[in-house]
Amino acid sequence: MKLIKVYVFLFIMLMIGLLGCGNVCNELKEKKNMLLKENPDKLLNKKRRKKLVYSVIGTLSAILGIAIFGMGINSHFKEKKKTIWDEVGKDMDSILNRTIAVGIWKTRKNYKNEIEDIEKIIPSQEEVQKILIYQIENKNIKITDGYMKEIQSLSKYVLYNIRNSMRHYTKTLSYYS
């Protein structure tokens, strides 16, 4: 996509160059006719200004063309790293929900009325990671080393949800008992 933009930009620069060439040819014809009518100093000053303007425009367009061409080539050859979200896609919500449900079930299984500290009974991060990996492997996706950081952050998210749901669960139990 970006290469097409570069080619369009280069095409526009080519058209500007061709149109500018026509103007230069017309100026040469006018110059022959105007030599006798105007002062040569004025003609030289106008010519210098036009040359300066054309040189600035040409230099800027060349620099912009090279820069855009370089950005287009760089982005074309740059590979995007695949994430676990690219592999799993829409199924990630169900995977996370199942993992949270398993974590809550394990926590409720360990829950006793006299235990007040939820941190002691929630599953560890390693257990949650194992559950996540198991759920992802059920979707026929191979786990690579690049996915492990994402799985760690997802397990922290799952633990946060388990912790909050168990806090609400204990508040509800204490309210009704």
C-alpha positions as protocol buffer text, in pm:
chain_id: "A"
residue {
  index: 1
  type: MET
  ca { x: 0 y: 0 z: 0 }
}
residue {
  index: 2
  type: LYS
  ca { x: 277 y: 242 z: 90 }
}
residue {
  index: 3
  type: LEU
  ca { x: 471 y: 154 z: -225 }
}
residue {
  index: 4
  type: ILE
  ca { x: 171 y: 257 z: -432 }
}
residue {
  index: 5
  type: LYS
  ca { x: 169 y: 592 z: -251 }
}
residue {
  index: 6
  type: VAL
  ca { x: 539 y: 634 z: -335 }
}
residue {
  index: 7
  type: TYR
  ca { x: 478 y: 557 z: -702 }
}
residue {
  index: 8
  type: VAL
  ca { x: 187 y: 803 z: -711 }
}
residue {
  index: 9
  type: PHE
  ca { x: 410 y: 1068 z: -555 }
}
residue {
  index: 10
  type: LEU
  ca { x: 688 y: 1000 z: -808 }
}
residue {
  index: 11
  type: PHE
  ca { x: 432 y: 1018 z: -1092 }
}
residue {
  index: 12
  type: ILE
  ca { x: 312 y: 1356 z: -965 }
}
residue {
  index: 13
  type: MET
  ca { x: 671 y: 1480 z: -945 }
}
residue {
  index: 14
  type: LEU
  ca { x: 731 y: 1361 z: -1303 }
}
residue {
  index: 15
  type: MET
  ca { x: 422 y: 1549 z: -1422 }
}
residue {
  index: 16
  type: ILE
  ca { x: 536 y: 1866 z: -1243 }
}
residue {
  index: 17
  type: GLY
  ca { x: 876 y: 1828 z: -1407 }
}
residue {
  index: 18
  type: LEU
  ca { x: 722 y: 1786 z: -1753 }
}
residue {
  index: 19
  type: LEU
  ca { x: 496 y: 2087 z: -1704 }
}
residue {
  index: 20
  type: GLY
  ca { x: 791 y: 2288 z: -1579 }
}
residue {
  index: 21
  type: CYS
  ca { x: 989 y: 2191 z: -1889 }
}
residue {
  index: 22
  type: GLY
  ca { x: 712 y: 2337 z: -2107 }
}
residue {
  index: 23
  type: ASN
  ca { x: 725 y: 2661 z: -1912 }
}
residue {
  index: 24
  type: VAL
  ca { x: 1102 y: 2682 z: -1956 }
}
residue {
  index: 25
  type: CYS
  ca { x: 1066 y: 2638 z: -2334 }
}
residue {
  index: 26
  type: ASN
  ca { x: 804 y: 2913 z: -2344 }
}
residue {
  index: 27
  type: GLU
  ca { x: 1030 y: 3138 z: -2140 }
}
residue {
  index: 28
  type: LEU
  ca { x: 1313 y: 3089 z: -2388 }
}
residue {
  index: 29
  type: LYS
  ca { x: 1087 y: 3201 z: -2674 }
}
residue {
  index: 30
  type: GLU
  ca { x: 967 y: 3500 z: -2473 }
}
residue {
  index: 31
  type: LYS
  ca { x: 1325 y: 3585 z: -2382 }
}
residue {
  index: 32
  type: LYS
  ca { x: 1422 y: 3624 z: -2746 }
}
residue {
  index: 33
  type: ASN
  ca { x: 1127 y: 3857 z: -2803 }
}
residue {
  index: 34
  type: MET
  ca { x: 1180 y: 4056 z: -2481 }
}
residue {
  index: 35
  type: LEU
  ca { x: 1553 y: 4119 z: -2513 }
}
residue {
  index: 36
  type: LEU
  ca { x: 1503 y: 4443 z: -2694 }
}
residue {
  index: 37
  type: LYS
  ca { x: 1201 y: 4563 z: -2492 }
}
residue {
  index: 38
  type: GLU
  ca { x: 1320 y: 4542 z: -2128 }
}
residue {
  index: 39
  type: ASN
  ca { x: 1629 y: 4629 z: -1933 }
}
residue {
  index: 40
  type: PRO
  ca { x: 1874 y: 4333 z: -1925 }
}
residue {
  index: 41
  type: ASP
  ca { x: 1929 y: 4373 z: -1549 }
}
residue {
  index: 42
  type: LYS
  ca { x: 1559 y: 4317 z: -1478 }
}
residue {
  index: 43
  type: LEU
  ca { x: 1558 y: 4013 z: -1703 }
}
residue {
  index: 44
  type: LEU
  ca { x: 1860 y: 3868 z: -1522 }
}
residue {
  index: 45
  type: ASN
  ca { x: 1703 y: 3927 z: -1180 }
}
residue {
  index: 46
  type: LYS
  ca { x: 1377 y: 3760 z: -1288 }
}
residue {
  index: 47
  type: LYS
  ca { x: 1570 y: 3472 z: -1436 }
}
residue {
  index: 48
  type: ARG
  ca { x: 1774 y: 3429 z: -1116 }
}
residue {
  index: 49
  type: ARG
  ca { x: 1460 y: 3432 z: -900 }
}
residue {
  index: 50
  type: LYS
  ca { x: 1292 y: 3174 z: -1119 }
}
residue {
  index: 51
  type: LYS
  ca { x: 1603 y: 2956 z: -1114 }
}
residue {
  index: 52
  type: LEU
  ca { x: 1618 y: 2985 z: -737 }
}
residue {
  index: 53
  type: VAL
  ca { x: 1250 y: 2895 z: -699 }
}
residue {
  index: 54
  type: TYR
  ca { x: 1285 y: 2600 z: -938 }
}
residue {
  index: 55
  type: SER
  ca { x: 1598 y: 2477 z: -764 }
}
residue {
  index: 56
  type: VAL
  ca { x: 1433 y: 2495 z: -419 }
}
residue {
  index: 57
  type: ILE
  ca { x: 1121 y: 2317 z: -544 }
}
residue {
  index: 58
  type: GLY
  ca { x: 1329 y: 2053 z: -722 }
}
residue {
  index: 59
  type: THR
  ca { x: 1550 y: 1993 z: -420 }
}
residue {
  index: 60
  type: LEU
  ca { x: 1255 y: 1965 z: -182 }
}
residue {
  index: 61
  type: SER
  ca { x: 1065 y: 1733 z: -415 }
}
residue {
  index: 62
  type: ALA
  ca { x: 1372 y: 1511 z: -457 }
}
residue {
  index: 63
  type: ILE
  ca { x: 1429 y: 1493 z: -80 }
}
residue {
  index: 64
  type: LEU
  ca { x: 1060 y: 1418 z: -18 }
}
residue {
  index: 65
  type: GLY
  ca { x: 1058 y: 1156 z: -291 }
}
residue {
  index: 66
  type: ILE
  ca { x: 1364 y: 982 z: -151 }
}
residue {
  index: 67
  type: ALA
  ca { x: 1227 y: 996 z: 205 }
}
residue {
  index: 68
  type: ILE
  ca { x: 885 y: 858 z: 109 }
}
residue {
  index: 69
  type: PHE
  ca { x: 1045 y: 591 z: -108 }
}
residue {
  index: 70
  type: GLY
  ca { x: 1270 y: 491 z: 183 }
}
residue {
  index: 71
  type: MET
  ca { x: 978 y: 472 z: 425 }
}
residue {
  index: 72
  type: GLY
  ca { x: 779 y: 265 z: 178 }
}
residue {
  index: 73
  type: ILE
  ca { x: 1061 y: 16 z: 125 }
}
residue {
  index: 74
  type: ASN
  ca { x: 1132 y: -4 z: 499 }
}
residue {
  index: 75
  type: SER
  ca { x: 770 y: -77 z: 585 }
}
residue {
  index: 76
  type: HIS
  ca { x: 741 y: -324 z: 298 }
}
residue {
  index: 77
  type: PHE
  ca { x: 1028 y: -541 z: 417 }
}
residue {
  index: 78
  type: LYS
  ca { x: 956 y: -504 z: 788 }
}
residue {
  index: 79
  type: GLU
  ca { x: 788 y: -814 z: 925 }
}
residue {
  index: 80
  type: LYS
  ca { x: 513 y: -784 z: 1178 }
}
residue {
  index: 81
  type: LYS
  ca { x: 560 y: -1009 z: 1478 }
}
residue {
  index: 82
  type: LYS
  ca { x: 270 y: -1243 z: 1526 }
}
residue {
  index: 83
  type: THR
  ca { x: 96 y: -1223 z: 1858 }
}
residue {
  index: 84
  type: ILE
  ca { x: -123 y: -1472 z: 2030 }
}
residue {
  index: 85
  type: TRP
  ca { x: -418 y: -1248 z: 1945 }
}
residue {
  index: 86
  type: ASP
  ca { x: -349 y: -1299 z: 1573 }
}
residue {
  index: 87
  type: GLU
  ca { x: -355 y: -1675 z: 1617 }
}
residue {
  index: 88
  type: VAL
  ca { x: -653 y: -1712 z: 1849 }
}
residue {
  index: 89
  type: GLY
  ca { x: -859 y: -1412 z: 1749 }
}
residue {
  index: 90
  type: LYS
  ca { x: -1221 y: -1409 z: 1860 }
}
residue {
  index: 91
  type: ASP
  ca { x: -1181 y: -1725 z: 2068 }
}
residue {
  index: 92
  type: MET
  ca { x: -964 y: -1542 z: 2323 }
}
residue {
  index: 93
  type: ASP
  ca { x: -1271 y: -1419 z: 2513 }
}
residue {
  index: 94
  type: SER
  ca { x: -1398 y: -1771 z: 2561 }
}
residue {
  index: 95
  type: ILE
  ca { x: -1049 y: -1893 z: 2659 }
}
residue {
  index: 96
  type: LEU
  ca { x: -1016 y: -1620 z: 2922 }
}
residue {
  index: 97
  type: ASN
  ca { x: -1369 y: -1680 z: 3052 }
}
residue {
  index: 98
  type: ARG
  ca { x: -1305 y: -2054 z: 3085 }
}
residue {
  index: 99
  type: THR
  ca { x: -974 y: -1991 z: 3261 }
}
residue {
  index: 100
  type: ILE
  ca { x: -1136 y: -1747 z: 3503 }
}
residue {
  index: 101
  type: ALA
  ca { x: -1417 y: -1996 z: 3567 }
}
residue {
  index: 102
  type: VAL
  ca { x: -1167 y: -2276 z: 3642 }
}
residue {
  index: 103
  type: GLY
  ca { x: -972 y: -2044 z: 3873 }
}
residue {
  index: 104
  type: ILE
  ca { x: -1286 y: -1941 z: 4059 }
}
residue {
  index: 105
  type: TRP
  ca { x: -1394 y: -2305 z: 4089 }
}
residue {
  index: 106
  type: LYS
  ca { x: -1054 y: -2402 z: 4234 }
}
residue {
  index: 107
  type: THR
  ca { x: -1067 y: -2109 z: 4475 }
}
residue {
  index: 108
  type: ARG
  ca { x: -1420 y: -2192 z: 4592 }
}
residue {
  index: 109
  type: LYS
  ca { x: -1312 y: -2551 z: 4642 }
}
residue {
  index: 110
  type: ASN
  ca { x: -1036 y: -2430 z: 4878 }
}
residue {
  index: 111
  type: TYR
  ca { x: -1259 y: -2169 z: 5045 }
}
residue {
  index: 112
  type: LYS
  ca { x: -1360 y: -2212 z: 5407 }
}
residue {
  index: 113
  type: ASN
  ca { x: -1565 y: -1970 z: 5611 }
}
residue {
  index: 114
  type: GLU
  ca { x: -1289 y: -1901 z: 5861 }
}
residue {
  index: 115
  type: ILE
  ca { x: -1028 y: -1807 z: 5596 }
}
residue {
  index: 116
  type: GLU
  ca { x: -1036 y: -1432 z: 5548 }
}
residue {
  index: 117
  type: ASP
  ca { x: -728 y: -1383 z: 5329 }
}
residue {
  index: 118
  type: ILE
  ca { x: -818 y: -1456 z: 4968 }
}
residue {
  index: 119
  type: GLU
  ca { x: -455 y: -1432 z: 4855 }
}
residue {
  index: 120
  type: LYS
  ca { x: -380 y: -1761 z: 5032 }
}
residue {
  index: 121
  type: ILE
  ca { x: -646 y: -1963 z: 4851 }
}
residue {
  index: 122
  type: ILE
  ca { x: -640 y: -1827 z: 4494 }
}
residue {
  index: 123
  type: PRO
  ca { x: -439 y: -2032 z: 4243 }
}
residue {
  index: 124
  type: SER
  ca { x: -81 y: -1930 z: 4175 }
}
residue {
  index: 125
  type: GLN
  ca { x: 24 y: -1761 z: 3854 }
}
residue {
  index: 126
  type: GLU
  ca { x: 192 y: -2083 z: 3732 }
}
residue {
  index: 127
  type: GLU
  ca { x: -132 y: -2277 z: 3775 }
}
residue {
  index: 128
  type: VAL
  ca { x: -323 y: -2014 z: 3584 }
}
residue {
  index: 129
  type: GLN
  ca { x: -58 y: -2018 z: 3309 }
}
residue {
  index: 130
  type: LYS
  ca { x: -93 y: -2397 z: 3281 }
}
residue {
  index: 131
  type: ILE
  ca { x: -470 y: -2362 z: 3250 }
}
residue {
  index: 132
  type: LEU
  ca { x: -430 y: -2090 z: 2985 }
}
residue {
  index: 133
  type: ILE
  ca { x: -180 y: -2298 z: 2788 }
}
residue {
  index: 134
  type: TYR
  ca { x: -413 y: -2599 z: 2807 }
}
residue {
  index: 135
  type: GLN
  ca { x: -706 y: -2389 z: 2682 }
}
residue {
  index: 136
  type: ILE
  ca { x: -499 y: -2242 z: 2398 }
}
residue {
  index: 137
  type: GLU
  ca { x: -364 y: -2582 z: 2296 }
}
residue {
  index: 138
  type: ASN
  ca { x: -724 y: -2706 z: 2275 }
}
residue {
  index: 139
  type: LYS
  ca { x: -761 y: -2458 z: 1987 }
}
residue {
  index: 140
  type: ASN
  ca { x: -472 y: -2638 z: 1804 }
}
residue {
  index: 141
  type: ILE
  ca { x: -228 y: -2351 z: 1845 }
}
residue {
  index: 142
  type: LYS
  ca { x: 137 y: -2420 z: 1917 }
}
residue {
  index: 143
  type: ILE
  ca { x: 282 y: -2220 z: 2204 }
}
residue {
  index: 144
  type: THR
  ca { x: 614 y: -2053 z: 2119 }
}
residue {
  index: 145
  type: ASP
  ca { x: 857 y: -1862 z: 2337 }
}
residue {
  index: 146
  type: GLY
  ca { x: 725 y: -1534 z: 2197 }
}
residue {
  index: 147
  type: TYR
  ca { x: 379 y: -1611 z: 2331 }
}
residue {
  index: 148
  type: MET
  ca { x: 497 y: -1672 z: 2688 }
}
residue {
  index: 149
  type: LYS
  ca { x: 517 y: -1301 z: 2777 }
}
residue {
  index: 150
  type: GLU
  ca { x: 164 y: -1253 z: 2652 }
}
residue {
  index: 151
  type: ILE
  ca { x: 49 y: -1559 z: 2845 }
}
residue {
  index: 152
  type: GLN
  ca { x: 210 y: -1414 z: 3160 }
}
residue {
  index: 153
  type: SER
  ca { x: 25 y: -1085 z: 3118 }
}
residue {
  index: 154
  type: LEU
  ca { x: -299 y: -1274 z: 3047 }
}
residue {
  index: 155
  type: SER
  ca { x: -248 y: -1483 z: 3360 }
}
residue {
  index: 156
  type: LYS
  ca { x: -208 y: -1164 z: 3565 }
}
residue {
  index: 157
  type: TYR
  ca { x: -534 y: -1040 z: 3417 }
}
residue {
  index: 158
  type: VAL
  ca { x: -705 y: -1370 z: 3502 }
}
residue {
  index: 159
  type: LEU
  ca { x: -571 y: -1360 z: 3860 }
}
residue {
  index: 160
  type: TYR
  ca { x: -699 y: -1005 z: 3898 }
}
residue {
  index: 161
  type: ASN
  ca { x: -1047 y: -1116 z: 3788 }
}
residue {
  index: 162
  type: ILE
  ca { x: -1040 y: -1423 z: 4014 }
}
residue {
  index: 163
  type: ARG
  ca { x: -934 y: -1209 z: 4310 }
}
residue {
  index: 164
  type: ASN
  ca { x: -1212 y: -955 z: 4251 }
}
residue {
  index: 165
  type: SER
  ca { x: -1481 y: -1216 z: 4199 }
}
residue {
  index: 166
  type: MET
  ca { x: -1380 y: -1398 z: 4518 }
}
residue {
  index: 167
  type: ARG
  ca { x: -1388 y: -1070 z: 4712 }
}
residue {
  index: 168
  type: HIS
  ca { x: -1742 y: -1012 z: 4591 }
}
residue {
  index: 169
  type: TYR
  ca { x: -1828 y: -1374 z: 4671 }
}
residue {
  index: 170
  type: THR
  ca { x: -1701 y: -1342 z: 5030 }
}
residue {
  index: 171
  type: LYS
  ca { x: -1885 y: -1010 z: 5073 }
}
residue {
  index: 172
  type: THR
  ca { x: -2204 y: -1171 z: 4948 }
}
residue {
  index: 173
  type: LEU
  ca { x: -2162 y: -1470 z: 5180 }
}
residue {
  index: 174
  type: SER
  ca { x: -2087 y: -1251 z: 5480 }
}
residue {
  index: 175
  type: TYR
  ca { x: -2387 y: -1029 z: 5400 }
}
residue {
  index: 176
  type: TYR
  ca { x: -2634 y: -1316 z: 5380 }
}
residue {
  index: 177
  type: SER
  ca { x: -2496 y: -1518 z: 5671 }
}
